[in-house]
């Protein structure tokens, strides 16, 4: 148990932060974020971009979506993804400062 009051927080606040950090912890998910910053895309397009299976792409998108980093909209039978309005757009500038010249 943490005794210093500065570090006390609601457990769900820490869980939320851990969820976001886990979502950022895979290179494919980071690549998806940077690609979606440029344009909205469906699963098939994203799969072609990152060159992994559709199942893996879908799992990465679910992780990013559940963490609040991307948004999803449905159009007919397709789902289109883009960087989340709040959290995703706030984090991208910070991530760009961390990345080497790609």
Buried (B, 14 or more C-beta within 10 A) or exposed (E): EEEEEEEEEEEEEEEBEEBBEEBBEBEBBBBBBBBBBEEBBEBEBBBEBBEBEEEEBBBBBEBBBEBBBBBBEEEEEEBBBBBBEEBBEEBBEEBEEEEEEE
